[in-house]
Amino acid sequence: MSDHYELVFSSFLRDDTPVSVLAALRWHMGMDDEDPEDLDRDDHPYPLLLPGQSPLPGGDNVSLRRSVPEFTSSGTRYEWELFVRIYWVDDLTLHLDALLKLIAPHVARRGYGGYIRDVHDTEVKTFKFHDGTYDPVVI
């Protein structure tokens, strides 16, 4: 029998995030059909963030959009808002590090970036980003 998880990414990516990273995220979320050529197939074998028929309250949700988190004296500052909340099977957790490595160098703000939680637990294991990397998550 499989374990099931609630996976959440909730972070902002810098506006200068490479097009290839944004394309990879769109593919993982099912927003683009074409898989990016430069993704390592061992780490990213298939879309990992596809919304489905989730038993989670409110269902699955994926979003990647350019937003304006702040207006400054030098003009508008844009960032990419990344939000994912999906129901994950334990087999997919093998690829969690690959997803974290994909986005970590482009995270706009240090600190909290989401979590993973066994659906039968109340404790979450948070993702924390800093200086282009992240704290390891042990599931």
N, CA, C and O of each residue as an XYZ file, in Angstrom:
556
protein
N       0.832     -1.169      0.000
C       0.000      0.000      0.000
C       0.885      1.243      0.000
O       1.924      1.269      0.660
N       0.485      2.248     -0.722
C       1.263      3.476     -0.868
C       0.934      4.486      0.219
O      -0.183      4.535      0.734
N       1.942      5.295      0.556
C       1.704      6.471      1.387
C       1.308      7.604      0.461
O       1.705      7.634     -0.703
N       0.530      8.528      0.979
C       0.096      9.679      0.192
C       0.443     10.958      0.937
O       0.424     11.009      2.167
N       0.760     11.989      0.162
C       1.236     13.247      0.718
C       0.472     14.419      0.137
O      -0.057     14.365     -0.973
N       0.434     15.468      0.920
C       0.020     16.775      0.423
C       1.310     17.531      0.167
O       2.118     17.714      1.077
N       1.506     17.969     -1.062
C       2.709     18.711     -1.449
C       2.311     20.140     -1.775
O       1.383     20.377     -2.548
N       3.022     21.090     -1.177
C       2.737     22.508     -1.407
C       4.039     23.240     -1.721
O       5.021     23.138     -0.986
N       4.025     23.977     -2.828
C       5.067     24.965     -3.121
C       4.373     26.316     -3.079
O       3.343     26.510     -3.725
N       4.926     27.239     -2.331
C       4.351     28.571     -2.224
C       5.501     29.560     -2.128
O       5.992     29.863     -1.040
N       5.922     30.059     -3.288
C       7.065     30.965     -3.290
C       7.006     31.869     -4.513
O       6.217     31.666     -5.436
N       7.867     32.866     -4.482
C       8.013     33.771     -5.608
C       9.373     33.528     -6.237
O      10.373     33.370     -5.537
N       9.404     33.498     -7.557
C      10.650     33.367     -8.306
C      10.983     34.729     -8.894
O      10.091     35.501     -9.245
N      12.267     35.014     -8.998
C      12.692     36.295     -9.552
C      12.187     36.454    -10.994
O      11.967     35.474    -11.706
N      12.016     37.691    -11.392
C      11.524     37.973    -12.739
C      12.505     37.497    -13.809
O      12.100     37.197    -14.932
N      13.798     37.426    -13.466
C      14.799     36.980    -14.445
C      14.993     35.460    -14.447
O      16.002     34.966    -14.950
N      14.040     34.725    -13.892
C      14.108     33.267    -13.935
C      14.214     32.820    -15.394
O      13.424     33.263    -16.228
N      15.171     31.957    -15.715
C      15.359     31.553    -17.114
C      14.093     30.943    -17.731
O      13.314     30.262    -17.064
N      13.925     31.207    -18.999
C      12.784     30.680    -19.748
C      12.740     29.156    -19.654
O      11.659     28.571    -19.594
N      13.900     28.514    -19.640
C      13.944     27.050    -19.568
C      13.370     26.529    -18.243
O      12.726     25.481    -18.225
N      13.594     27.239    -17.150
C      13.059     26.830    -15.842
C      11.546     27.024    -15.826
O      10.807     26.163    -15.347
N      11.091     28.158    -16.353
C       9.643     28.405    -16.420
C       8.961     27.369    -17.311
O       7.864     26.903    -17.001
N       9.610     27.012    -18.415
C       9.053     25.983    -19.312
C       8.985     24.632    -18.604
O       8.008     23.899    -18.757
N      10.013     24.304    -17.835
C      10.015     23.038    -17.098
C       8.890     23.010    -16.064
O       8.214     21.992    -15.909
N       8.690     24.114    -15.362
C       7.603     24.179    -14.384
C       6.243     24.053    -15.054
O       5.370     23.337    -14.562
N       6.058     24.746    -16.176
C       4.780     24.639    -16.907
C       4.525     23.203    -17.355
O       3.395     22.718    -17.282
N       5.564     22.527    -17.816
C       5.430     21.135    -18.250
C       5.070     20.242    -17.059
O       4.170     19.407    -17.150
N       5.781     20.425    -15.942
C       5.495     19.628    -14.742
C       4.055     19.822    -14.273
O       3.439     18.885    -13.766
N       3.514     21.029    -14.437
C       2.161     21.343    -13.973
C       1.082     21.027    -15.004
O      -0.105     21.222    -14.741
N       1.487     20.542    -16.168
C       0.517     20.198    -17.193
C       0.020     21.396    -17.989
O      -0.986     21.291    -18.690
N       0.704     22.532    -17.896
C       0.305     23.734    -18.626
C       0.827     23.717    -20.060
O       0.252     24.362    -20.938
N       1.911     22.984    -20.301
C       2.489     22.809    -21.634
C       2.617     21.314    -21.899
O       2.992     20.543    -21.016
N       2.305     20.923    -23.110
C       2.410     19.507    -23.478
C       3.825     19.088    -23.827
O       4.214     17.939    -23.618
N       4.591     20.027    -24.359
C       5.928     19.699    -24.845
C       6.941     19.709    -23.702
O       7.072     20.700    -22.984
N       7.647     18.609    -23.544
C       8.648     18.542    -22.478
C       9.922     19.259    -22.912
O      10.377     19.097    -24.044
N      10.497     20.053    -22.006
C      11.741     20.770    -22.314
C      12.886     19.804    -22.592
O      13.045     18.797    -21.902
N      13.664     20.116    -23.592
C      14.760     19.236    -24.025
C      15.905     19.171    -23.028
O      16.598     18.156    -22.952
N      16.116     20.241    -22.259
C      17.301     20.294    -21.403
C      17.093     19.709    -20.004
O      17.984     19.816    -19.162
N      15.948     19.099    -19.742
C      15.721     18.462    -18.442
C      16.364     17.076    -18.397
O      16.282     16.309    -19.356
N      16.990     16.775    -17.291
C      17.579     15.452    -17.084
C      16.439     14.448    -16.874
O      15.681     14.570    -15.912
N      16.315     13.477    -17.748
C      15.216     12.499    -17.702
C      15.282     11.589    -16.482
O      14.265     11.017    -16.088
N      16.449     11.447    -15.882
C      16.544     10.658    -14.655
C      15.872     11.386    -13.487
O      15.221     10.763    -12.648
N      16.040     12.714    -13.444
C      15.463     13.517    -12.367
C      14.030     13.964    -12.655
O      13.239     14.168    -11.734
N      13.708     14.113    -13.922
C      12.389     14.610    -14.341
C      11.805     13.666    -15.402
O      11.688     14.050    -16.566
N      11.440     12.446    -15.016
C      11.019     11.445    -16.004
C       9.654     11.717    -16.635
O       9.377     11.249    -17.739
N       8.809     12.463    -15.944
C       7.455     12.765    -16.412
C       6.948     13.944    -15.577
O       7.560     14.287    -14.565
N       5.844     14.566    -15.986
C       5.325     15.699    -15.197
C       5.003     15.264    -13.761
O       4.282     14.291    -13.541
N       5.545     15.995    -12.803
C       5.437     15.624    -11.397
C       4.427     16.454    -10.605
O       4.121     16.130     -9.458
N       3.917     17.506    -11.205
C       3.030     18.414    -10.474
C       1.651     18.527    -11.122
O       1.014     19.579    -11.075
N       1.206     17.438    -11.720
C      -0.089     17.450    -12.398
C      -1.236     17.418    -11.392
O      -1.266     16.561    -10.508
N      -2.174     18.345    -11.525
C      -3.359     18.256    -10.668
C      -4.213     17.070    -11.109
O      -4.226     16.709    -12.286
N      -4.914     16.478    -10.172
C      -5.736     15.319    -10.501
C      -7.009     15.293     -9.681
O      -7.486     16.325     -9.210
N      -7.544     14.110     -9.520
C      -8.748     13.900     -8.714
C      -8.320     13.724     -7.259
O      -8.220     12.604     -6.759
N      -8.074     14.823     -6.605
C      -7.516     14.803     -5.270
C      -8.583     14.656     -4.192
O      -9.643     15.276     -4.277
N      -8.305     13.833     -3.171
C      -9.201     13.755     -2.023
C      -8.947     14.872     -0.999
O      -9.640     14.948      0.015
N      -7.951     15.743     -1.261
C      -7.669     16.836     -0.334
C      -8.824     17.834     -0.340
O      -9.400     18.093     -1.396
N      -9.172     18.392      0.802
C     -10.215     19.424      0.823
C      -9.841     20.570     -0.113
O      -8.738     21.107     -0.020
N     -10.726     20.939     -0.993
C     -10.444     21.996     -1.958
C      -9.795     21.505     -3.235
O      -9.693     22.257     -4.205
N      -9.353     20.251     -3.254
C      -8.755     19.679     -4.456
C      -7.347     20.175     -4.727
O      -6.768     20.915     -3.931
N      -6.810     19.759     -5.857
C      -5.472     20.171     -6.287
C      -5.533     21.555     -6.915
O      -6.562     21.980     -7.439
N      -4.395     22.249     -6.847
C      -4.312     23.577     -7.440
C      -2.880     23.820     -7.878
O      -1.949     23.600     -7.104
N      -2.693     24.274     -9.117
C      -1.369     24.658     -9.602
C      -1.480     26.009    -10.296
O      -2.438     26.275    -11.023
N      -0.489     26.852    -10.059
C      -0.509     28.180    -10.656
C       0.918     28.692    -10.807
O       1.734     28.561     -9.896
N       1.205     29.268    -11.954
C       2.465     29.965    -12.205
C       2.105     31.204    -13.002
O       1.690     31.115    -14.157
N       2.267     32.353    -12.378
C       1.884     33.586    -13.066
C       2.813     34.720    -12.667
O       3.343     34.764    -11.557
N       2.988     35.625    -13.601
C       3.800     36.798    -13.346
C       2.926     37.800    -12.596
O       1.811     38.109    -13.017
N       3.447     38.293    -11.492
C       2.656     39.198    -10.664
C       3.490     40.402    -10.244
O       4.702     40.449    -10.451
N       2.811     41.361     -9.655
C       3.448     42.581     -9.172
C       3.346     42.595     -7.648
O       2.340     43.044     -7.099
N       4.367     42.111     -6.973
C       4.298     42.111     -5.511
C       4.603     43.465     -4.889
O       4.335     43.688     -3.708
N       5.180     44.395     -5.710
C       5.618     45.644     -5.109
C       5.799     46.723     -6.173
O       6.262     46.463     -7.284
N       5.422     47.930     -5.797
C       5.716     49.107     -6.601
C       6.818     49.865     -5.883
O       6.714     50.135     -4.686
N       7.874     50.210     -6.610
C       9.006     50.906     -6.002
C       9.170     52.272     -6.625
O       8.502     52.588     -7.610
N      10.041     53.081     -6.073
C      10.288     54.416     -6.626
C      10.909     54.323     -8.019
O      10.793     55.258     -8.811
N      11.560     53.212     -8.322
C      12.153     53.035     -9.652
C      11.206     52.316    -10.611
O      11.573     52.042    -11.754
N       9.990     52.009    -10.153
C       9.012     51.371    -11.038
C       8.441     50.098    -10.449
O       8.635     49.781     -9.275
N       7.745     49.396    -11.285
C       7.091     48.165    -10.881
C       8.101     47.019    -10.818
O       8.937     46.870    -11.710
N       8.019     46.220     -9.768
C       8.884     45.047     -9.653
C       8.016     43.803     -9.860
O       7.017     43.606     -9.167
N       8.410     42.979    -10.815
C       7.672     41.755    -11.133
C       8.360     40.534    -10.540
O       9.578     40.520    -10.359
N       7.571     39.513    -10.239
C       8.079     38.214     -9.834
C       7.118     37.157    -10.371
O       5.983     37.453    -10.746
N       7.601     35.925    -10.398
C       6.759     34.799    -10.805
C       6.193     34.157     -9.549
O       6.948     33.686     -8.698
N       4.898     34.135     -9.430
C       4.227     33.527     -8.288
C       4.015     32.047     -8.582
O       3.317     31.688     -9.531
N       4.616     31.199     -7.770
C       4.494     29.750     -7.929
C       3.662     29.215     -6.773
O       4.023     29.370     -5.607
N       2.552     28.589     -7.111
C       1.740     27.936     -6.090
C       1.300     26.579     -6.603
O       0.719     26.459     -7.681
N       1.590     25.562     -5.810
C       1.198     24.189     -6.132
C       0.677     23.563     -4.845
O       1.312     23.663     -3.795
N      -0.463     22.928     -4.931
C      -0.974     22.113     -3.817
C      -1.605     20.891     -4.455
O      -2.672     20.963     -5.066
N      -0.917     19.763     -4.298
C      -1.398     18.536     -4.942
C      -1.267     17.346     -4.003
O      -0.571     17.384     -2.988
N      -1.956     16.311     -4.383
C      -1.952     15.020     -3.696
C      -0.903     14.166     -4.387
O      -0.981     13.938     -5.594
N       0.069     13.699     -3.634
C       1.208     12.972     -4.199
C       1.275     11.561     -3.656
O       0.999     11.331     -2.479
N       1.640     10.620     -4.503
C       1.900      9.241     -4.101
C       3.375      9.130     -3.712
O       4.212      9.850     -4.256
N       3.695      8.249     -2.789
C       5.064      8.155     -2.267
C       6.122      7.914     -3.336
O       7.263      8.337     -3.150
N       5.803      7.262     -4.436
C       6.790      7.034     -5.502
C       7.337      8.351     -6.053
O       8.495      8.418     -6.465
N       6.519      9.385     -6.061
C       6.942     10.671     -6.607
C       7.938     11.387     -5.708
O       8.683     12.248     -6.178
N       7.964     11.046     -4.424
C       8.874     11.727     -3.506
C      10.345     11.501     -3.867
O      11.215     12.253     -3.428
N      10.619     10.478     -4.659
C      11.991     10.248     -5.138
C      12.497     11.423     -5.963
O      13.706     11.613     -6.092
N      11.591     12.208     -6.517
C      11.958     13.312     -7.407
C      11.798     14.679     -6.760
O      11.946     15.699     -7.435
N      11.500     14.720     -5.469
C      11.321     15.997     -4.784
C      12.581     16.845     -4.820
O      12.506     18.049     -5.068
N      13.732     16.242     -4.578
C      14.995     16.990     -4.632
C      15.207     17.646     -5.994
O      15.677     18.781     -6.066
N      14.868     16.948     -7.061
C      15.042     17.508     -8.404
C      14.186     18.758     -8.590
O      14.634     19.731     -9.195
N      12.964     18.737     -8.077
C      12.104     19.919     -8.175
C      12.650     21.068     -7.338
O      12.650     22.218     -7.778
N      13.113     20.757     -6.134
C      13.681     21.803     -5.281
C      14.947     22.405     -5.900
O      15.157     23.616     -5.835
N      15.781     21.563     -6.494
C      16.993     22.053     -7.171
C      16.650     22.919     -8.378
O      17.370     23.869     -8.689
N      15.561     22.597     -9.054
C      15.125     23.366    -10.222
C      14.754     24.791     -9.837
O      15.133     25.735    -10.530
N      14.020     24.959     -8.745
C      13.528     26.296     -8.414
C      14.411     27.074     -7.433
O      14.397     28.305     -7.454
N      15.175     26.394     -6.580
C      15.938     27.070     -5.521
C      16.818     28.225     -5.993
O      16.827     29.265     -5.336
N      17.555     28.099     -7.093
C      18.421     29.210     -7.492
C      17.665     30.471     -7.922
O      18.268     31.532     -8.083
N      16.358     30.357     -8.105
C      15.579     31.469     -8.648
C      14.570     32.041     -7.663
O      13.815     32.952     -8.004
N      14.551     31.510     -6.438
C      13.608     31.977     -5.428
C      13.957     33.411     -5.043
O      15.115     33.734     -4.777
N      12.936     34.261     -5.019
C      13.137     35.687     -4.786
C      13.320     36.044     -3.319
O      13.970     37.041     -3.006
N      12.763     35.252     -2.420
C      12.804     35.582     -0.998
C      13.255     34.386     -0.171
O      12.802     33.259     -0.373
N      14.142     34.653      0.748
C      14.625     33.605      1.653
C      13.505     33.119      2.560
O      12.549     33.844      2.831
N      13.637     31.884      3.024
C      12.710     31.370      4.020
C      11.741     30.348      3.474
O      12.059     29.587      2.560
N      10.552     30.345      4.050
C       9.517     29.363      3.733
C       9.212     29.317      2.237
O       9.101     30.349      1.574
N       9.080     28.085      1.722
C       8.747     27.911      0.317
C       7.713     26.825      0.080
O       7.375     26.527     -1.065
N       7.203     26.227      1.164
C       6.192     25.191      1.017
C       6.444     24.063      2.000
O       7.240     24.189      2.931
N       5.742     22.952      1.770
C       5.887     21.814      2.675
C       5.407     20.534      2.021
O       4.777     20.543      0.963
N       5.726     19.425      2.688
C       5.178     18.121      2.343
C       4.675     17.506      3.646
O       5.311     17.627      4.692
N       3.531     16.850      3.562
C       2.899     16.285      4.752
C       2.219     14.983      4.384
O       1.468     14.926      3.411
N       2.476     13.937      5.155
C       1.719     12.698      4.997
C       0.267     13.038      5.311
O      -0.010     13.692      6.316
N      -0.658     12.604      4.466
C      -2.061     13.001      4.633
C      -2.676     12.514      5.939
O      -3.727     13.009      6.345
N      -2.039     11.555      6.602
C      -2.561     11.061      7.868
C      -1.862     11.676      9.072
O      -2.148     11.305     10.210
N      -0.949     12.612      8.832
C      -0.223     13.293      9.903
C      -0.641     14.754      9.977
O      -1.247     15.287      9.047
N      -0.315     15.388     11.083
C      -0.540     16.826     11.207
C       0.762     17.602     11.050
O       0.747     18.796     10.749
N       1.893     16.920     11.256
C       3.197     17.563     11.155
C       3.609     17.736      9.693
O       3.472     16.820      8.882
N       4.116     18.932      9.375
C       4.595     19.196      8.016
C       6.113     19.298      8.028
O       6.720     19.649      9.040
N       6.708     18.986      6.893
C       8.147     19.167      6.699
C       8.289     20.312      5.689
O       7.961     20.162      4.512
N       8.780     21.446      6.168
C       8.806     22.649      5.340
C      10.037     22.701      4.440
O      11.080     22.116      4.733
N       9.874     23.427      3.333
C      10.978     23.729      2.422
C      11.427     25.144      2.763
O      10.619     26.073      2.793
N      12.721     25.299      3.018
C      13.274     26.618      3.299
C      14.371     26.908      2.288
O      15.303     26.124      2.111
N      14.237     28.055      1.629
C      15.176     28.458      0.600
C      16.073     29.577      1.113
O      15.639     30.439      1.877
N      17.330     29.550      0.681
C      18.267     30.611      1.032
C      19.472     30.551      0.114
O      20.019     29.481     -0.153
N      19.876     31.718     -0.363
C      21.116     31.874     -1.138
C      21.223     30.884     -2.296
O      22.294     30.323     -2.526
N      20.136     30.664     -3.023
C      20.171     29.799     -4.196
C      20.093     28.320     -3.910
O      20.238     27.507     -4.822
N      19.869     27.953     -2.664
C      19.776     26.546     -2.313
C      18.616     26.337     -1.339
O      17.809     27.242     -1.127
N      18.538     25.161     -0.755
C      17.451     24.838      0.167
C      17.948     23.884      1.237
O      18.949     23.188      1.064
N      17.226     23.871      2.342
C      17.548     22.926      3.407
C      17.022     21.548      2.992
O      15.902     21.447      2.492
N      17.806     20.493      3.188
C      17.350     19.147      2.818
C      16.061     18.766      3.567
O      15.869     19.125      4.729
N      15.207     18.046      2.883
C      13.946     17.597      3.460
C      14.026     16.074      3.581
O      14.248     15.375      2.592
N      13.847     15.577      4.788
C      13.864     14.141      5.028
C      12.425     13.678      5.223
O      11.727     14.131      6.130
N      12.002     12.776      4.362
C      10.625     12.276      4.427
C      10.604     10.941      5.145
O       9.539     10.345      5.308
